[in-house]
């Protein structure tokens, strides 16, 4: 397969999934549609023993989700608030934090249990289902985060600054870590279903890298969220 075909297919397929989602207008179908263009390419890479390639492909998928969800929510924040699961609730939570500093985002006692729960559920689904259920969960997370950033930019005095600042560095690290775990932990079940050789024990380096990323995510959020909030507030002109 041409090395450029898979990334392009993932990008354009992911974009098309949002077009179909808008036409159907059924929120629960959005993350399922989002997964369909990328999942076969992840499996294909794993079947050939190319774990790094699978991770790269899924990072491209995650970036496509972020761009599409953010752009859609910038253009139509009201409509996407109903289309993306948990979108409006997360937007209200984050807007309150940006305005006042109150909320889980700036309090490690609140966000650490949330992060731990999300990681545990995500990893469990990846291991148990070959990431068939973990990927839609990841798409839900990406969509409501993208909705917040797009709505933030739409309501801001300086939209481009809000775009850049809204995708905070710790979230980017967390996304990359989840993507890596999705690929690596999904391998054992996928190997049994599609009949290829895969040993999870050989992927310790990837697991360690992802776990390190999750720890870095917590540290960066704890250290930077309060001051980063002020940057976002300034960009928004609030």
URPEMO-V11114 format. One record per residue. N is the residue number from 1. RES is the residue in one small letter. PHI is phi in whole degrees, 0 to 359 (* if undefined). Layout:
<<N | RES | PHI> <N | RES | PHI>>
//
This chain:
<<1 | x | *> <2 | x | 304> <3 | x | 295> <4 | x | 269> <5 | x | 293> <6 | x | 300> <7 | x | 301> <8 | x | 295> <9 | x | 296> <10 | x | 295> <11 | x | 296> <12 | x | 289> <13 | x | 294> <14 | x | 295> <15 | x | 301> <16 | x | 295> <17 | x | 298> <18 | x | 286> <19 | x | 298> <20 | x | 297> <21 | x | 299> <22 | x | 295> <23 | x | 296> <24 | x | 282> <25 | x | 68> <26 | x | 246> <27 | x | 306> <28 | x | 294> <29 | x | 276> <30 | x | 302> <31 | x | 295> <32 | x | 293> <33 | x | 299> <34 | x | 300> <35 | x | 285> <36 | x | 304> <37 | x | 290> <38 | x | 262> <39 | x | 304> <40 | x | 300> <41 | x | 287> <42 | x | 297> <43 | x | 299> <44 | x | 300> <45 | x | 296> <46 | x | 295> <47 | x | 299> <48 | x | 266> <49 | x | 75> <50 | x | 256> <51 | x | 294> <52 | x | 300> <53 | x | 296> <54 | x | 298> <55 | x | 297> <56 | x | 299> <57 | x | 297> <58 | x | 286> <59 | x | 293> <60 | x | 298> <61 | x | 298> <62 | x | 299> <63 | x | 296> <64 | x | 295> <65 | x | 301> <66 | x | 300> <67 | x | 294> <68 | x | 295> <69 | x | 296> <70 | x | 293> <71 | x | 296> <72 | x | 297> <73 | x | 286> <74 | x | 292> <75 | x | 285> <76 | x | 216> <77 | x | 297> <78 | x | 290> <79 | x | 294> <80 | x | 287> <81 | x | 297> <82 | x | 266> <83 | x | 277> <84 | x | 266> <85 | x | 304> <86 | x | 67> <87 | x | 297> <88 | x | 291> <89 | x | 297> <90 | x | 292> <91 | x | 300> <92 | x | 296> <93 | x | 299> <94 | x | 285> <95 | x | 299> <96 | x | 298> <97 | x | 296> <98 | x | 299> <99 | x | 287> <100 | x | 239> <101 | x | 85> <102 | x | 271> <103 | x | 127> <104 | x | 295> <105 | x | 304> <106 | x | 256> <107 | x | 234> <108 | x | 298> <109 | x | 293> <110 | x | 265> <111 | x | 280> <112 | x | 297> <113 | x | 299> <114 | x | 297> <115 | x | 298> <116 | x | 297> <117 | x | 294> <118 | x | 300> <119 | x | 296> <120 | x | 295> <121 | x | 296> <122 | x | 298> <123 | x | 295> <124 | x | 298> <125 | x | 293> <126 | x | 297> <127 | x | 293> <128 | x | 280> <129 | x | 239> <130 | x | 65> <131 | x | 69> <132 | x | 298> <133 | x | 263> <134 | x | 291> <135 | x | 295> <136 | x | 299> <137 | x | 299> <138 | x | 299> <139 | x | 295> <140 | x | 300> <141 | x | 299> <142 | x | 296> <143 | x | 292> <144 | x | 285> <145 | x | 291> <146 | x | 297> <147 | x | 298> <148 | x | 300> <149 | x | 294> <150 | x | 296> <151 | x | 294> <152 | x | 299> <153 | x | 297> <154 | x | 297> <155 | x | 264> <156 | x | 259> <157 | x | 287> <158 | x | 232> <159 | x | 303> <160 | x | 292> <161 | x | 296> <162 | x | 294> <163 | x | 304> <164 | x | 293> <165 | x | 286> <166 | x | 295> <167 | x | 275> <168 | x | 294> <169 | x | 300> <170 | x | 291> <171 | x | 293> <172 | x | 298> <173 | x | 297> <174 | x | 297> <175 | x | 298> <176 | x | 299> <177 | x | 292> <178 | x | 296> <179 | x | 300> <180 | x | 299> <181 | x | 294> <182 | x | 301> <183 | x | 291> <184 | x | 291> <185 | x | 283> <186 | x | 284> <187 | x | 303> <188 | x | 302> <189 | x | 292> <190 | x | 299> <191 | x | 296> <192 | x | 290> <193 | x | 289> <194 | x | 260> <195 | x | 59> <196 | x | 223> <197 | x | 276> <198 | x | 202> <199 | x | 236> <200 | x | 298> <201 | x | 299> <202 | x | 278> <203 | x | 254> <204 | x | 302> <205 | x | 298> <206 | x | 293> <207 | x | 297> <208 | x | 298> <209 | x | 298> <210 | x | 292> <211 | x | 296> <212 | x | 301> <213 | x | 298> <214 | x | 295> <215 | x | 292> <216 | x | 296> <217 | x | 305> <218 | x | 297> <219 | x | 296> <220 | x | 297> <221 | x | 295> <222 | x | 297> <223 | x | 279> <224 | x | 250> <225 | x | 305> <226 | x | 299> <227 | x | 285> <228 | x | 295> <229 | x | 304> <230 | x | 294> <231 | x | 296> <232 | x | 295> <233 | x | 300> <234 | x | 293> <235 | x | 295> <236 | x | 288> <237 | x | 77> <238 | x | 265>>
//
